[in-house]
């Protein structure tokens, strides 16, 4: 057993999302308060935004291409349980080191983020 943080992903099945309501319902099932999986989650949120462009409604079907793209993303949610982030920084190689704070940020056309 390692000292690491992970996300618990229950096996869940979902109907093929064909409306923005289904997209939001599926994407909202991921609870990541620390933001470790933000790069993955932002992809799902971007797909939700694409479902809500133009002449849309909560129960209006999206294009088959977008539904397929969302299904592929949602099908990969189960793989999050295989990713861990080491928690312990107080290792023999780090004892006596001076802590430093590094801040990174980046922005693109579709999303932005920052981490400290």
N, C-alpha and C positions, 0 to 999 in steps of 0.2 A: 504494500500500500504506500502511496506517495502522498506528500503534503501538497495537494493541488485543488484547484477549484474547477468544477465542471457544471454542466447543466443536465438536469434530469429530463429525459424526453420519454414520455409514455408512448407506447405504440398506440397510435390512433389512426383510424381510417376516416376519410372525409369524402364526401361526394365530389365529383369533378366540378370545380368552381366555374360557373358560367355567368355569374352576375357580380357586380361590385359588392353586394351584400355578402356573397360567399367568400369573396377575396378577403374582405375585412375580417370575417368570422374566423377564417383559417389563420391569417397572419397574426391576429390578436392572441392566439394560443401560446405564443412564445413570450415567456416572462423572463426578462434579462435585466434586472435592476442595476447591475454593475456595468452593463454595456460591453461585456466581453465579446458578444456575438453581433455587435452593431454592423460590421461589414456585410454579414449575411442578412440581417433583418432589414437593412436599408434597401436591399434588392427587392424584397417582398413589398416594402412600402412604395417603392417606385412602380412596381407592377400595379398596386392598388391605385396609385395616382393616374397611371395610364388608363385604367378602367373607368376613371371618373372624368375623362376629357370629352369635349364635344357635347353632343346631345345624349346625355346619359341619364339613367335613373337607377335607383337601388336595385330594382328587379329587372332591368333591361339587359338582355344578353349581350355579352362582349363578343368580339370577333373570335372565331375558332383559333386563330394563331395566338392571340393573347391568352386565351383559356389554356392552350397547350403549354405556353411558356410558364404560366403560373403553376400549372400542375407539375411541371418538371421541378420548379423551385420548391413547391410544397412537399413533393415526394422526397426531397433531400433533407427535410427537417430532422428526420430520424438520425442522420449522420452527426448531428451536433453532439450527441452523447459520447462520441469517440474523441472529442477535443477537450483537453485540459490545460489549465494555466497554472504553472507552478506558483505556490503561495508563499513558501518560506524563502526569505531573502537572507536569513541569518545562517549561512552555511560556513563551513571552515574557510572557504576561499573569500568570504565577504566580511568576516569578523575583523573589526578595526578599520574598516573602510569609512570614508567620510560620505554620508548620504548626499546625493545631489538631486535636484528637481529639474527634470527635462519636460518641456512643453512642446508639443507638436500640433500643428493644425494643417488642414488642407481643404480645398474647396474645388468643386467641379461643377459642371453644368447641372447635374442631377442631385448632388448632395454635398454636404460639408460636414466636417467633424474636427474635434480637438480632443487631446488626451494629455494628462499631466502625470 
